[in-house]
Amino acid sequence: MDKENIFDLISIGSGAAGLSAAVYAGRYRMRVLVFGADFGGYTSIAGPIENYPGYKEIDGFDLMLKMKEQAEALGTTIKDEKVVRVERQDGCFVVTTEKGDAYSAGTILFATGSEHRKLGLPNETELTSRGVHYCATCDGPAYAGKTVAMVGGGDGSVKGANLTAEYAAKIYIIVRGQEVRAEPINYEEMKKLIDAGKIELIMENEVAQIVGTNKLEKIVLKKEYKGSTDLIIDGLFIEIGAVPRSELAKGLGVALDERGHIIATPMMVTNVPGVFAAGDITPLFGGFKQDITAAAMGAVAATSAYQYYKTNGNLCQTHWKVSGEKT
Ligand SMILES: Cc1cc2nc3c(=O)[nH]c(=O)nc-3n(C[C@H](O)[C@H](O)[C@H](O)COP(=O)(O)OP(=O)(O)OC[C@H]3O[C@@H](n4cnc5c(N)ncnc54)[C@H](O)[C@@H]3O)c2cc1C
């Protein structure tokens, strides 16, 4: 392997966890490579962030650009590429990207976050981006003056509804349970929009069918709402949580919990030597998935990776010499 492609730490993930780790590892003078299939992760599409210390309000994408700039200034290489394979060879990790390029590192950080949970209904995939969406910040502006429904009773759904209210004429929030669980500041904003007649809550109900041929035409609810199970809407936003992206880690033998999160110690160490995890991919901090917790975990993971590196050196240097290739 070309010496240029051998790193001390590879982070799979360029969200808050991966970039924070890169900042710390860069200051430890480790040679760092960060991969991100979607630069900046969820934060890039989260819209305004009002709870990251140091910024009263900052756009999520801008926040991630600032983290990128800081990591790059400390020597990190960032590639907006998807990793498709990770293998362990004599304590050296070999990472292969979608383009077929290979890189190696003595330590690996899984900062892979999660992906949107789907309803799992017929038509959902076919009508994705044709009326069915998973990101209100990205696709909400397309519904100016229209009627949309937000599925989910959590903070993501409420924040999405509040944002979409800037454009849409009417927003229904469909909640399966008996309560809406949003951050108080987002909840208060939603209440104001309910009072203004912009948002309507449909409680203890669910989407039973997604109807449409080439684009969404309506949804059918499980139970009647105002005398009908049909709800005519232009857009459906599904905000029902996330599924951890842990397949690559699983392939390396990294232990997962029953929901697919990577199990890590409070020092972000996994069961596989040289492998660390940080951010939404772990169940730590009581599952409190925010930028500040992801960044904190990234910082700790980099510190643990550095401890491992100081003790073991970069095992890739030995591995590639042993296998007789140029280093
Ligand atoms: C709509 C919304 C609003 C939010 N609002 C806020 C808020 O106001 N304040 C706040 O603090 N938090 C907010 N959050 C939560 C916050 O965005 C997350 O907690 C944070 O993004 C977690 O960071 P992470 O680095 O762990 O994961 P992510 O940000 O999900 O990043 C994961 C990274 O891994 C990459 N990746 C995964 N698999 C691969 C692969 N195979 N190859 C290459 N790259 C890969 C992805 O491309 C991405 O770069 C919000 C989230 C959402 C969805």
The ligand as a Gaussian input file, in Angstrom:
#p B3LYP/6-31G(d) Opt

LIG

0 1
 C      -34.151000      17.117000      11.761000
 C      -33.093000      17.077000      12.827000
 C      -32.895000      18.181000      13.642000
 C      -31.911000      18.152000      14.634000
 N      -31.733000      19.271000      15.406000
 C      -30.749000      19.287000      16.332000
 C      -30.511000      20.460000      17.097000
 O      -31.188000      21.488000      16.940000
 N      -29.481000      20.425000      17.993000
 C      -28.697000      19.316000      18.190000
 O      -27.774000      19.360000      19.000000
 N      -28.929000      18.194000      17.488000
 C      -29.923000      18.153000      16.568000
 N      -30.153000      17.010000      15.846000
 C      -29.387000      15.796000      16.178000
 C      -27.968000      15.826000      15.594000
 O      -28.045000      16.216000      14.230000
 C      -27.318000      14.449000      15.749000
 O      -27.295000      14.095000      17.104000
 C      -25.893000      14.468000      15.202000
 O      -25.919000      14.691000      13.827000
 C      -25.162000      13.156000      15.488000
 O      -23.882000      13.237000      14.929000
 P      -23.095000      11.910000      14.495000
 O      -21.761000      12.410000      14.035000
 O      -23.131000      10.910000      15.554000
 O      -23.922000      11.288000      13.293000
 P      -24.416000      11.906000      11.916000
 O      -24.548000      13.362000      11.973000
 O      -25.616000      11.105000      11.539000
 O      -23.235000      11.581000      10.893000
 C      -22.972000      10.281000      10.424000
 C      -21.918000      10.358000       9.369000
 O      -21.513000       9.034000       9.000000
 C      -21.461000       8.948000       7.595000
 N      -21.540000       7.547000       7.182000
 C      -22.369000       6.562000       7.623000
 N      -22.084000       5.396000       7.006000
 C      -21.046000       5.663000       6.170000
 C      -20.289000       4.871000       5.237000
 N      -20.533000       3.577000       5.045000
 N      -19.291000       5.482000       4.552000
 C      -19.020000       6.804000       4.709000
 N      -19.703000       7.600000       5.575000
 C      -20.703000       7.018000       6.279000
 C      -22.618000       9.832000       7.135000
 O      -22.506000      10.143000       5.769000
 C      -22.372000      11.026000       8.060000
 O      -21.343000      11.826000       7.548000
 C      -31.118000      16.999000      14.833000
 C      -31.307000      15.892000      14.002000
 C      -32.283000      15.913000      13.014000
 C      -32.473000      14.707000      12.127000

